[in-house]
């Protein structure tokens, strides 16, 4: 499945690790924007906080122009199923 999914996260974030595992289990491609990336972190953090009213909520997903801050695993499964069936 090739869907345009962006995930803002960090390698130390347990919720991000769980979300990545779900995406990989479902074989869904995504772009990870790691907010600790030494080159792009300022850009990624600026966009992340813009999406979340000034808060750094990770993981945050951007899918089809909508954003989803830190969905629970069940919510992420449901969201990915909707995308898959769309």
GUVEX-20827 format. One record per residue: x, y, z of N, C-alpha, C, CB in turn; residue number from 1; residue in three letters. Coordinates in steps of 0.1 Angstrom, whole numbers, plus 2048, in hexadecimal, padded with zeros to 3 digits. Atoms other than C-alpha are relative to their C-alpha. Glycine has a CB too. Layout:
<koldrens>
X Y Z X Y Z X Y Z X Y Z NUM ala .
...
</koldrens>
This chain:
<koldrens>
808 7F4 800 800 800 800 809 80C 800 7F6 800 80C 1 unk .
7F8 7F4 801 80E 821 7F6 7F7 80C 803 807 802 7F2 2 unk .
808 7F5 7FC 7FD 83D 809 80A 80B 804 7F6 7FC 80C 3 unk .
7F8 7F5 7FC 80A 860 80F 7FE 803 80F 7FD 80C 7F8 4 unk .
801 7FF 7F1 810 85E 835 80D 806 805 7FC 7F3 807 5 unk .
7F4 7FA 7F9 827 875 849 7FE 7FE 80E 801 80F 7FC 6 unk .
800 802 7F2 82F 86C 86C 80B 809 807 802 7F1 804 7 unk .
7F6 7F8 7F8 840 886 883 802 7F8 80D 7FA 80E 803 8 unk .
7FD 808 7F4 852 873 89F 80E 802 804 7FC 7F2 7FE 9 unk .
7F2 801 7FB 872 86B 8B1 804 7F2 803 803 80A 80C 10 unk .
7FC 80E 7FD 886 84B 8B6 7FF 7FC 80E 80E 7FE 7FB 11 unk .
801 803 7F1 884 84E 8DC 7F1 7FF 805 807 80B 808 12 unk .
80E 800 7FC 85E 850 8DC 7F9 7F2 7FF 7F8 80B 7F7 13 unk .
806 80D 800 84C 830 8E6 7F3 800 7F8 7FD 7FC 80E 14 unk .
80C 800 809 82B 83A 8D5 804 800 7F2 7F8 80D 804 15 unk .
7FC 800 80E 83E 841 8B5 805 7F2 7FC 80C 80A 7FF 16 unk .
7FB 80D 803 84F 81F 8B7 7F4 7F7 7FD 809 7FA 80B 17 unk .
80C 808 802 82D 80F 8BB 7F9 803 7F3 7F6 802 80C 18 unk .
807 7FC 80D 81E 822 89E 808 7FB 7F4 7FF 810 7FF 19 unk .
7F8 805 80B 83B 819 888 7FE 7F1 7FE 80F 803 802 20 unk .
802 80E 801 836 7F5 890 7F3 7FC 7FA 801 7FA 80F 21 unk .
80D 802 806 812 7F7 886 801 802 7F1 7F5 809 806 22 unk .
7FE 7FD 80E 81B 807 865 808 7F5 7F9 807 80E 7FE 23 unk .
7F7 80A 806 836 7EE 85E 7F8 7F2 7FF 80D 7FE 807 24 unk .
808 80C 800 81F 7D1 868 7F6 7FF 7F4 7F9 7FE 80D 25 unk .
80A 7FF 80A 805 7DD 84F 807 803 7F2 7F6 80B 803 26 unk .
7F8 7FE 80C 821 7E3 835 7FB 80D 7F9 7FE 7F5 7F6 27 unk .
804 7F3 805 817 808 831 80C 809 800 7F4 806 809 28 unk .
7F5 7F7 801 831 820 825 7FC 80D 805 804 801 7F1 29 unk .
802 7F3 7FA 835 841 836 80D 807 801 7FA 7FE 80F 30 unk .
7F4 7F7 7FE 84D 85E 83A 801 804 80E 800 80C 7F6 31 unk .
7FE 7FC 7F2 85C 862 85C 808 80D 801 808 7F5 808 32 unk .
7F9 7F3 7FE 865 885 866 804 800 80F 7F7 80D 7FC 33 unk .
7FA 802 7F2 87B 880 885 803 80E 805 80C 7F7 800 34 unk .
7FE 7F2 7FB 87A 8A0 89A 80D 801 807 7F5 803 80A 35 unk .
7F2 7FF 7FA 89D 897 8A7 80A 800 7F5 803 7F5 809 36 unk .
7F7 800 80B 8AC 897 884 809 80D 800 7F8 800 7F2 37 unk .
7F7 7F4 7FE 8CB 8AE 886 7FE 80A 7F5 80E 7FB 800 38 unk .
801 7F7 80B 8C4 8BD 864 7F2 807 7FF 803 7F9 7F2 39 unk .
80E 7FB 803 89E 8C1 862 7F8 802 80D 7F9 7F6 7F7 40 unk .
808 7FF 7F4 893 8C2 887 7F9 80D 801 809 7FD 80C 41 unk .
807 7F3 7FF 88B 8E7 887 7F4 801 7F7 80A 80C 7FD 42 unk .
80B 800 80A 875 8E4 868 7F5 7F6 805 805 7FC 7F2 43 unk .
80A 80A 7FC 864 8C4 875 7F9 805 80D 807 7F3 802 44 unk .
806 7FB 7F3 85E 8D3 898 7F6 80C 7FD 80A 804 80A 45 unk .
808 7F5 803 850 8F3 889 7F2 7FB 7FA 807 809 7F6 46 unk .
80C 805 806 837 8E0 873 7F8 7F8 80A 803 7F7 7F4 47 unk .
807 808 7F6 82E 8C8 890 7F8 809 809 80A 7F7 807 48 unk .
807 7F7 7F6 826 8E4 8A8 7F5 808 7F9 80B 80A 806 49 unk .
80A 7F9 808 813 8F6 88C 7F3 7F7 7FF 805 804 7F2 50 unk .
80B 80A 801 7FD 8D7 888 7F9 7FF 80D 805 7F3 7FB 51 unk .
806 803 7F3 7F7 8D3 8AD 7FF 80C 80A 809 7F5 807 52 unk .
803 7F4 7F8 7F0 8F6 8B9 80C 803 80A 7F3 7FF 807 53 unk .
7F5 7FD 7F7 813 8FC 8C7 806 7F5 808 7FC 80B 809 54 unk .
7FB 80B 7F8 818 8DA 8D6 808 7F6 7F8 7F4 7F8 807 55 unk .
7F8 80A 807 832 8BF 8CD 7FA 7F2 804 80F 801 805 56 unk .
806 80D 7FE 81B 8A1 8CC 805 7F6 7F6 7F0 801 7FF 57 unk .
7FC 80A 809 82B 882 8BE 7FC 7F2 805 810 800 7FF 58 unk .
800 7FD 80F 824 86E 8AB 7F4 808 7FC 800 7F2 7F9 59 unk .
80B 7F9 807 80F 884 896 801 7FC 7F1 801 810 801 60 unk .
801 804 80E 804 877 874 7F9 80B 7F8 7F8 7F3 7FF 61 unk .
807 7F7 80A 7FB 88C 855 7FC 7F6 7F5 809 80C 7FC 62 unk .
805 809 80B 7E5 878 83D 7F5 808 7F9 7FB 7F3 806 63 unk .
80A 7F9 809 7D3 888 820 7FB 80D 805 7F4 7F7 800 64 unk .
803 7F2 7FC 7D5 8AB 82E 7FA 801 80E 7F6 806 7F7 65 unk .
804 800 7F2 7C8 8A1 851 80B 7FB 809 7F3 7F6 801 66 unk .
7F5 805 7F6 7DD 89C 870 7F9 7F9 80C 808 80C 804 67 unk .
805 809 7F5 7D9 883 88C 80B 800 80A 7FC 7F2 7FA 68 unk .
7F6 800 7F5 7EC 88A 8AC 7FF 7F4 809 7FF 80D 808 69 unk .
7FF 80C 7F7 7F7 86B 8BF 7F4 7F8 801 803 805 80E 70 unk .
80C 809 7FF 7DB 854 8B6 804 7F3 808 7FC 7FC 7F1 71 unk .
7FE 80D 7F9 7D7 835 8CC 802 7F5 7F6 7F4 7FD 80A 72 unk .
7FE 80B 809 7E1 814 8BC 7F3 7FC 7F9 806 7F4 806 73 unk .
80D 804 806 7BC 80B 8B6 7FC 80B 7F6 7F6 7FE 80B 74 unk .
803 7F6 809 7B6 82D 8A6 808 800 7F4 801 80E 807 75 unk .
7F7 800 80B 7D4 82A 890 7FC 7F4 7F7 80F 7FE 804 76 unk .
805 80C 808 7C8 807 885 7F4 804 7F8 7FD 7F4 809 77 unk .
80C 7FC 806 7A6 815 87D 802 80A 7F4 7F6 806 80A 78 unk .
7FD 7F6 80A 7B4 833 86A 807 7FA 7F4 809 80B 806 79 unk .
7F9 807 80B 7CB 81D 855 7F6 7F7 7F8 80C 7F8 805 80 unk .
80A 808 807 7AE 806 84D 7F7 808 7F7 7F7 7F8 80A 81 unk .
808 7F7 808 799 823 841 808 805 7F3 7FC 80D 808 82 unk .
7F8 7FC 80B 7B6 82F 82B 802 7F4 7F6 80E 804 804 83 unk .
7FE 80C 809 7BC 80C 81D 7F3 7FD 7F8 803 7F4 809 84 unk .
80C 803 807 797 808 814 7FA 80C 7F8 7F6 7FC 80A 85 unk .
804 7F4 807 794 82B 805 803 7FF 7F1 806 80D 805 86 unk .
</koldrens>
